[in-house]
Amino acid sequence: MPPSTSPRFPGFAPKTYWRGPQWPVINWLLYWALERQGQVDLAARIREESLRQLSDLAFGEYYEPSTGEALGSSYQSWTAAVALDWLIWDR
């Protein structure tokens, strides 16, 4: 899954809020935009990988991009909301 900062950036810190972790709600936005631009295969891949990551049921605020470790607060409503959106709507 795409981290919030490039791993090549000198300040990359995958467990530090906006310097590298991966955010489920951002994945949902990427998915939404890609699907609307006709890039359905890439959108589907993001959806599948995101749901795999969220199968830990921790619904973390954000995740370590390499290990998938849930970070920040658990049981985030926005994380649960994107999971529900992906699961409810048959695309």
Backbone as a printed PyTorch tensor [residue, N CA C, xyz], in Angstrom:
tensor([[[  0.8380,  -1.1650,   0.0000],
         [  0.0000,   0.0000,   0.0000],
         [  0.8920,   1.2410,   0.0000]],

        [[  0.4270,   2.3020,  -0.6120],
         [  1.2710,   3.4960,  -0.7310],
         [  1.4600,   4.2260,   0.5950]],

        [[  2.7060,   4.4830,   0.9740],
         [  2.9460,   5.2610,   2.1900],
         [  2.6570,   6.7410,   1.9410]],

        [[  2.5000,   7.4940,   3.0110],
         [  2.1870,   8.9230,   2.8780],
         [  3.4030,   9.7620,   2.5000]],

        [[  4.5840,   9.2030,   2.6130],
         [  5.8320,   9.8670,   2.2210],
         [  6.7110,   8.8430,   1.5150]],

        [[  7.4210,   9.2520,   0.5130],
         [  8.3010,   8.3360,  -0.1990],
         [  9.3690,   7.7620,   0.7300]],

        [[  9.5930,   6.4560,   0.6640],
         [ 10.6710,   5.8530,   1.4500],
         [ 12.0510,   6.4180,   1.0950]],

        [[ 12.1670,   7.0810,  -0.0480],
         [ 13.4390,   7.6950,  -0.4510],
         [ 13.6760,   9.0400,   0.2350]],

        [[ 12.6360,   9.6260,   0.7750],
         [ 12.7510,  10.9200,   1.4460],
         [ 13.5710,  10.7570,   2.7260]],

        [[ 14.5560,  11.6380,   2.9560],
         [ 15.4040,  11.5010,   4.1530],
         [ 14.6220,  11.4940,   5.4720]],

        [[ 13.4840,  12.1540,   5.5080],
         [ 12.6920,  12.2070,   6.7310],
         [ 11.6680,  11.0880,   6.8600]],

        [[ 11.7290,  10.0900,   5.9660],
         [ 10.7680,   8.9890,   6.0130],
         [ 10.8120,   8.3000,   7.3700]],

        [[  9.6660,   8.2310,   8.0110],
         [  9.5390,   7.5720,   9.3090],
         [  8.1900,   6.8510,   9.3060]],

        [[  8.1640,   5.5610,   8.9630],
         [  6.9110,   4.8500,   8.7180],
         [  5.9620,   4.7390,   9.9070]],

        [[  6.4180,   5.0810,  11.0950],
         [  5.5330,   5.0220,  12.2640],
         [  5.2060,   6.4070,  12.8070]],

        [[  5.6120,   7.4460,  12.0860],
         [  5.4440,   8.8120,  12.5600],
         [  4.3950,   9.5520,  11.7460]],

        [[  3.2050,   9.5160,  12.1710],
         [  2.0520,  10.2210,  11.6380],
         [  2.1310,  10.5030,  10.1330]],

        [[  2.5280,  11.6910,   9.6860],
         [  2.5120,  12.0410,   8.2590],
         [  3.8590,  11.9080,   7.5730]],

        [[  4.7890,  11.1700,   8.1210],
         [  6.0890,  11.0260,   7.4700],
         [  6.3290,   9.6330,   6.9360]],

        [[  5.2770,   8.9420,   6.6030],
         [  5.4760,   7.6460,   5.9960],
         [  4.4170,   6.5930,   6.2130]],

        [[  3.5970,   6.6610,   7.2500],
         [  2.6280,   5.5830,   7.3910],
         [  1.5770,   5.6080,   6.2930]],

        [[  0.7950,   4.6110,   6.2610],
         [ -0.2350,   4.4280,   5.2510],
         [ -1.5810,   4.6180,   5.9300]],

        [[ -2.4680,   5.3640,   5.2690],
         [ -3.7720,   5.7190,   5.8390],
         [ -4.8990,   5.0620,   5.0580]],

        [[ -5.7460,   4.2400,   5.6890],
         [ -6.8520,   3.5990,   4.9680],
         [ -7.7840,   4.5880,   4.2740]],

        [[ -8.0660,   5.7120,   4.8950],
         [ -8.9780,   6.6720,   4.2710],
         [ -8.3570,   7.2730,   3.0040]],

        [[ -7.0540,   7.4300,   2.9610],
         [ -6.3760,   7.9090,   1.7490],
         [ -6.4420,   6.8260,   0.6710]],

        [[ -6.2950,   5.5650,   1.0750],
         [ -6.4460,   4.4680,   0.1050],
         [ -7.8310,   4.4980,  -0.5110]],

        [[ -8.8400,   4.7720,   0.3180],
         [-10.2020,   4.8420,  -0.1950],
         [-10.3320,   5.9770,  -1.2010]],

        [[ -9.7320,   7.1380,  -0.9120],
         [ -9.7810,   8.2680,  -1.8490],
         [ -9.0740,   7.9270,  -3.1610]],

        [[ -7.9240,   7.2580,  -3.0750],
         [ -7.2190,   6.8220,  -4.2880],
         [ -8.0890,   5.8560,  -5.0870]],

        [[ -8.6750,   4.9050,  -4.3970],
         [ -9.5690,   3.9400,  -5.0350],
         [-10.7000,   4.6580,  -5.7590]],

        [[-11.3550,   5.5730,  -5.0690],
         [-12.4960,   6.3180,  -5.6060],
         [-12.0950,   7.0740,  -6.8810]],

        [[-10.9580,   7.7700,  -6.8100],
         [-10.5010,   8.5520,  -7.9640],
         [-10.1070,   7.6540,  -9.1330]],

        [[ -9.3750,   6.5910,  -8.8530],
         [ -8.9500,   5.6810,  -9.9230],
         [-10.1420,   5.0300, -10.6110]],

        [[-11.1190,   4.6100,  -9.8210],
         [-12.3040,   3.9800, -10.4000],
         [-13.0340,   4.9530, -11.3390]],

        [[-13.1490,   6.1910, -10.9300],
         [-13.8490,   7.1810, -11.7420],
         [-13.0640,   7.5930, -12.9830]],

        [[-11.7750,   7.3570, -12.9690],
         [-10.9410,   7.6490, -14.1320],
         [-10.8010,   6.4410, -15.0510]],

        [[-11.5240,   5.3860, -14.7350],
         [-11.5060,   4.2070, -15.5870],
         [-10.3700,   3.2390, -15.3190]],

        [[ -9.5980,   3.4630, -14.2800],
         [ -8.4930,   2.5680, -13.9410],
         [ -8.9910,   1.5340, -12.9260]],

        [[ -9.9590,   0.7490, -13.3730],
         [-10.6600,  -0.1570, -12.4690],
         [ -9.7740,  -1.2850, -11.9410]],

        [[ -8.8110,  -1.7400, -12.7130],
         [ -7.9300,  -2.8160, -12.2390],
         [ -7.0680,  -2.3440, -11.0750]],

        [[ -6.4820,  -1.1590, -11.2020],
         [ -5.6580,  -0.6250, -10.1160],
         [ -6.5350,  -0.2940,  -8.9080]],

        [[ -7.7160,   0.2540,  -9.1560],
         [ -8.6410,   0.5480,  -8.0600],
         [ -9.0030,  -0.7360,  -7.3070]],

        [[ -9.2790,  -1.7880,  -8.0490],
         [ -9.6380,  -3.0680,  -7.4260],
         [ -8.4810,  -3.6200,  -6.6050]],

        [[ -7.2750,  -3.4550,  -7.0970],
         [ -6.0960,  -3.9340,  -6.3470],
         [ -5.9460,  -3.1880,  -5.0250]],

        [[ -6.1460,  -1.8740,  -5.0590],
         [ -6.0750,  -1.0820,  -3.8300],
         [ -7.1670,  -1.5290,  -2.8620]],

        [[ -8.3620,  -1.7430,  -3.3810],
         [ -9.4760,  -2.2080,  -2.5460],
         [ -9.1470,  -3.5420,  -1.8990]],

        [[ -8.6930,  -4.5020,  -2.6860],
         [ -8.3890,  -5.8420,  -2.1760],
         [ -7.2910,  -5.8100,  -1.1200]],

        [[ -6.2200,  -5.0880,  -1.4080],
         [ -5.1050,  -5.0170,  -0.4500],
         [ -5.5100,  -4.2710,   0.8200]],

        [[ -6.3230,  -3.2520,   0.6630],
         [ -6.7870,  -2.5090,   1.8360],
         [ -7.6660,  -3.3880,   2.7180]],

        [[ -8.5800,  -4.1200,   2.1060],
         [ -9.4310,  -5.0170,   2.8920],
         [ -8.6120,  -6.1120,   3.5610]],

        [[ -7.5850,  -6.5990,   2.8770],
         [ -6.6960,  -7.5950,   3.4940],
         [ -6.0420,  -6.9920,   4.7300]],

        [[ -5.5560,  -5.7630,   4.5940],
         [ -4.9090,  -5.0890,   5.7180],
         [ -5.8900,  -4.8830,   6.8790]],

        [[ -7.1060,  -4.5020,   6.5560],
         [ -8.0960,  -4.2220,   7.5930],
         [ -8.7030,  -5.4860,   8.1930]],

        [[ -8.3550,  -6.6360,   7.6610],
         [ -8.8770,  -7.8860,   8.2050],
         [ -8.3490,  -8.1620,   9.6060]],

        [[ -7.3940,  -7.3580,  10.0890],
         [ -6.9300,  -7.4860,  11.4740],
         [ -8.0130,  -7.0360,  12.4560]],

        [[ -9.0290,  -6.3410,  11.9470],
         [-10.1550,  -5.8130,  12.7110],
         [ -9.7450,  -4.8220,  13.7970]],

        [[ -8.5230,  -4.2960,  13.7190],
         [ -8.0870,  -3.2510,  14.6490],
         [ -8.6090,  -1.8870,  14.2100]],

        [[ -8.8970,  -1.7610,  12.9020],
         [ -9.3500,  -0.4990,  12.3210],
         [ -8.4720,   0.6500,  12.8040]],

        [[ -7.1600,   0.4610,  12.6150],
         [ -6.1830,   1.4550,  13.0380],
         [ -6.3680,   2.7880,  12.3420]],

        [[ -5.9030,   3.8140,  13.0220],
         [ -5.9490,   5.1680,  12.4530],
         [ -5.0680,   5.2300,  11.2090]],

        [[ -3.8970,   4.6000,  11.3030],
         [ -2.9710,   4.4900,  10.1860],
         [ -2.1320,   3.2370,  10.4000]],

        [[ -1.3620,   2.8460,   9.3670],
         [ -0.6290,   1.5790,   9.3990],
         [  0.8110,   1.7580,   8.9520]],

        [[  1.6790,   0.9480,   9.5130],
         [  3.0700,   0.9000,   9.0790],
         [  3.0560,   0.2650,   7.6850]],

        [[  3.6090,   0.9420,   6.6580],
         [  3.4480,   0.4620,   5.2860],
         [  4.1490,  -0.8580,   4.9530]],

        [[  5.2120,  -1.1880,   5.6490],
         [  5.9340,  -2.4260,   5.3280],
         [  5.3720,  -3.6360,   6.0520]],

        [[  5.0300,  -3.4700,   7.3160],
         [  4.5960,  -4.6060,   8.1320],
         [  3.0830,  -4.7110,   8.2500]],

        [[  2.3710,  -3.6190,   7.9970],
         [  0.9290,  -3.6140,   8.1610],
         [  0.4790,  -3.4480,   9.6020]],

        [[  1.4250,  -3.1260,  10.4890],
         [  1.1010,  -2.9310,  11.9050],
         [  0.1540,  -1.7410,  12.0730]],

        [[ -0.9420,  -1.9550,  12.8140],
         [ -1.8790,  -0.8700,  13.0950],
         [ -1.2220,   0.1300,  14.0460]],

        [[ -1.3540,   1.4130,  13.7260],
         [ -0.7590,   2.4810,  14.5280],
         [ -1.8230,   3.5060,  14.9000]],

        [[ -1.4880,   4.3750,  15.8450],
         [ -2.4370,   5.3920,  16.2730],
         [ -3.5640,   4.7440,  17.0590]],

        [[ -4.6970,   5.3870,  17.0550],
         [ -5.8580,   4.8700,  17.7800],
         [ -6.4670,   3.6820,  17.0530]],

        [[ -6.9830,   2.7540,  17.8060],
         [ -7.7010,   1.6180,  17.2330],
         [ -9.1830,   1.9480,  17.1160]],

        [[ -9.8600,   1.1600,  16.3340],
         [-11.3090,   1.2650,  16.1430],
         [-11.7310,   2.6480,  15.6480]],

        [[-10.9740,   3.1600,  14.6940],
         [-11.2910,   4.4580,  14.1010],
         [-12.5390,   4.3520,  13.2380]],

        [[-13.4590,   5.2640,  13.4340],
         [-14.7100,   5.2040,  12.6840],
         [-14.4830,   5.4300,  11.1990]],

        [[-13.5380,   6.3030,  10.8210],
         [-13.3360,   6.5420,   9.3950],
         [-12.7010,   5.3310,   8.7210]],

        [[-11.8790,   4.5940,   9.4650],
         [-11.3010,   3.3720,   8.9110],
         [-12.3930,   2.3150,   8.7430]],

        [[-13.2340,   2.1830,   9.7520],
         [-14.3460,   1.2340,   9.6560],
         [-15.2990,   1.6350,   8.5340]],

        [[-15.5110,   2.9350,   8.3510],
         [-16.4260,   3.4130,   7.3070],
         [-15.9310,   3.0420,   5.9130]],

        [[-14.6290,   3.1810,   5.6610],
         [-14.1440,   2.8140,   4.3280],
         [-14.2300,   1.3100,   4.1220]],

        [[-13.9820,   0.5240,   5.1840],
         [-14.1170,  -0.9240,   5.0670],
         [-15.5660,  -1.2850,   4.7340]],

        [[-16.5020,  -0.6640,   5.4200],
         [-17.9160,  -0.9240,   5.1370],
         [-18.2890,  -0.5180,   3.7170]],

        [[-17.7910,   0.6080,   3.2740],
         [-18.0900,   1.0420,   1.9080],
         [-17.6110,   0.0060,   0.9010]],

        [[-16.3920,  -0.4870,   1.0890],
         [-15.8570,  -1.4890,   0.1780],
         [-16.6310,  -2.8000,   0.2370]],

        [[-17.1170,  -3.1510,   1.4190],
         [-17.8080,  -4.4260,   1.5830],
         [-19.2800,  -4.3690,   1.1640]],

        [[-19.9230,  -3.2530,   1.3710],
         [-21.3530,  -3.1390,   1.0950],
         [-21.6720,  -2.9700,  -0.3770]],

        [[-20.9370,  -2.0960,  -1.0440],
         [-21.2620,  -1.7720,  -2.4310],
         [-20.5940,  -2.7510,  -3.3750]],

        [[-21.3860,  -3.4650,  -4.1060],
         [-20.8780,  -4.3860,  -5.1140],
         [-20.5320,  -3.5870,  -6.3600]],

        [[-19.2640,  -3.4840,  -6.6400],
         [-18.8210,  -2.6610,  -7.7660],
         [-18.5650,  -3.5330,  -8.9450]]])
